[in-house]
Amino acid sequence: MVVSRFSLCLCLVLEVLLQNHLSVAVTVSYDHRALKLDGQRRMLVSGSIHYPRSTPLMWPGLIAKAKEGGLDVIQTYVFWNGHEPTRGVYNYAGRYNLPKFIRLVYEAGMYVNLRIGPYVCAEWNSGGFPAWLRFIPGIEFRTDNEPFKNETQRFVNHLVRKLKREKLFAWQGGPIIMAQIENEYGNIDASYGEAGQRYLNWIANMAVATNTSVPWIMCQQPEAPQLVINTCNGFYCDGWRPNSEDKPAFWTENWTGWFQSWGGGAPTRPVQDIAFSVARFFEKGGSFMNYYMYHGGTNFERTGVESVTTSYDYDAPIDEYGDVRQPKWGHLKDLHAALKLCEPALVEVDTVPTGISLGPNQEAHVYQSSSGTCAAFLASWDTNDSLVTFQGQPYDLPAWSVSILPDCKSVVFNTAKVGAQSVIMTMQGAVPVTNWVSYHEPLGPWGSVFSTNGLLEQIATTKDTTDYLWYMTNVQVAESDVRNISAQATLVMSSLRDAAHTFVNGFYTGTVNANGYEARQPISLRPGSNNITVLSMTMGLQGYGPFLENEKAGIQYGVRIEDLPSGTIELGGSTWTYQVGLQGESKQLFEVNGSLTAEWNTISEVSDQNFLFWIKTRFDMPAGNGSIALDLSSMGKGVVWVNGVNLGRYWSSFTAQRDGCDASCDYRGSYTQSKCLTKCNQPSQNWYHIPRQWLLPKNNFIVLFEEKGGNPKDISIATRMPQQICSHISQSHPFPFSLTSWTKRDNLTSTLLRAPLTLECAEGQQISRICFASYGTPSGDCEGFVLSSCHANTSYDVLTKACVGRQKCSVPIVSSIFGDDPCPGLSKSLAATAECS
């Protein structure tokens, strides 16, 4: 008993000590140059990670990789519709446990920029607004409207009070150092006129009145009131300045790629261009920069905005599955290290220096402080390499790049010279998912239906509780219109959002994808009465633009039958019968218990000619610790659940455009989201992430609702692992200094000042084989290096000896290691490709 009391007292003492350790209050302020923490200016690098787009078990790893990657701050939106799905009923469980996410960021020694919104865009359903919000009488979103302002203030006050109770603001010892109100309002405020300006001032004052004691920001809002900081969003923000000389230059969204749409190619952004944009921003006076996204994640359930894929990978430095994307992550890590070396000079200088011309498209900025610290940036926005002279010394300056000199002499980083290895990730060990059984969704009415004259708008009818709404009517066709048994005609829907499956007399006639435009579907009609059934589907609600409360979905107006010999038959004013949702949704067939209420058939009775069927089976979790994904390339369109959790929508039958993708992407020149597209003429998404947190070792329950037919026998599950690693480093590549090594640089040898080639497998793996190695002048990239006439024949043996059997190896790029110089007088490089196992 004495021991127990002693243990209890010891635990209480340790708990108090831990709370005190984790409760170091920080005062946050700002001046014209930067954010100030306890009075000290900081140059801060941030990255967006949206907590509901991953799982709580993923959060620590994502945050740790952000920290290791050199980030100071995690930025996230707050998703109102996830936290208040029913008015007055709040949700902070599971993926919506925002306080837990913020505490994990703090435990990692990082800060948080909390973008409360409450409008967030984010390619998130309805921009984050709850579905119930639009049905409040008299409401108008994002303008001087009392019902909207009342609901907005109520939620913001609730959230701030909760975070204060959790002691998560900086002045309480928490990590939140900044907060955002509204989002990109400057893009649409003109639509609201004077009411928009009144709303802008109101919401800024409302936010400040919550007394968070941290600065408030507004992005993309040039008319932001003086009490909040307006910030920049875009691919480039160098030279951008806020609307007051008293405010610092903050960049809240540096887009690391772009989102992908169903039927679109996959956008990618070269890391050299991202690094260029970041270096230019700090070079020209910026002090807070955030990557949007640093980890994109997944649009689980029905959270994705209109027409955006379930994957929200965004070509981010940490990919959808939580693995670092190389070389993007590593190159930016090296950039952040170089910027940290410059921070002492950057924070000491009050006035951003004027650029010094180095040539027609080249310039330098020098930060020289009164204490003697000095940092310089040499920049070129030319598309050709150049040799420039800076302070009497020559410097090679690659095209579209910035060289960083933390002492105004030595180049430690160039944005165009990528030293980080590349990693080619593939789905490995695919295992077929077998023993499927099926259940057919009834075509048309299955439960409570209602009828009315005319067409109903889908969102108002379903309250966004489902993607699906049935529209049903009958039409009479004259005998004179029928030739050869049936009449060939066209079903026209003047405005359809987003897509629909059409059926005539119980037979499938086609799928139309209109995106708000006219939809036309050829049909066959018989003489007499014909039943027209349309299953309308939303693929997420609109999340951007003004007047979101007025958004319409489904068949909006103008249904008619054309091309009959007797003329057009108008159906818009006919009697229509409606059924909300699917029977399988009502029965909850995606849950184990719900699935017991249906009679399932063997898979042999399912063919790719069948439509609207549910299928289920069980599978075991793949061994190992790699990320897991489901291959649905053999299916058409629908929704998938695993162990009752909705993984999201799939649309494998919707392929991207044939043209517009680049075989290779030149980082030089300004980037747009269409510049470096990939995966043309391929399904927009084949693989669907299944977080291991949602799986059992054995007997996992999987259900699909398939709308268009497909072949379930080809569905498989695989583990995502590195297939190959590779790197290509030149002799002139800057050495990647850390803060510690920079302070000790006088003791470093000249050999160590040259960056080595480094290869590194994932934890638990070793380099098993060298596939390619060349010291000399090799060309190509990781997809296929090519030998040149300048090649050291010992290259393969040197790399094999140094690397095989190791998890990580580094090889200096010096001729002595490879024997004789293969081509004296030429600048050489080392390229290598390896496999991990």
Secondary structure by P-SEA (a helix, b strand, c coil): caaaaaaaaaaaaaaaaaaaaacbbbbbbbccccccccccccbbbbbbbbcccccccaaaaaaaaaaaacccbbbbbbbcccccccccccccccccaaaaaaaaaaaacccccccccccccccccccccccccccccccccccccaaaaaaaaaaaaaaaaaaaaaccccccccccccccccccccccccccaaaaaaaaaaaaaaaaaccccbbbbbccccccccccccccccccccccccccccccbbbcccccbbbbcccccbbbbbaaaaaaaaaaaaaacccbbbbccccccccccccccccccccccccccccccccccaaaaaaaaaaaaaaaaaaaaaaacccccccccccccccccccccccbbbbbbbbbccccccccccccccccccccbbbbbccccccccccccccbbbbbbbbcccccccbbbbbbcccccccbbbbbcccccccccccccccbbbbbbbbbbccccccccbbbbbbbcccccccbbbbccccccccccccccbbbbbbcccccbbbbbbbcccccccccccccccccccccccccccccccccccccccbbbbbccccccccccccaaaaaabbbbccccccccccbbbbbbcccccccccbbbbbcccccccccccccccccccccccccccccccccccccccccccccccccccccccbbbbbcccccccbbbbbbbccccccccccbbbbbbbccccccccccccccccaaaaaacccccccccccccccccccccccccccccccccccccccbbbbccccccaaaaaaaaacccccbbbbbbcccccccccccccccccccccccc
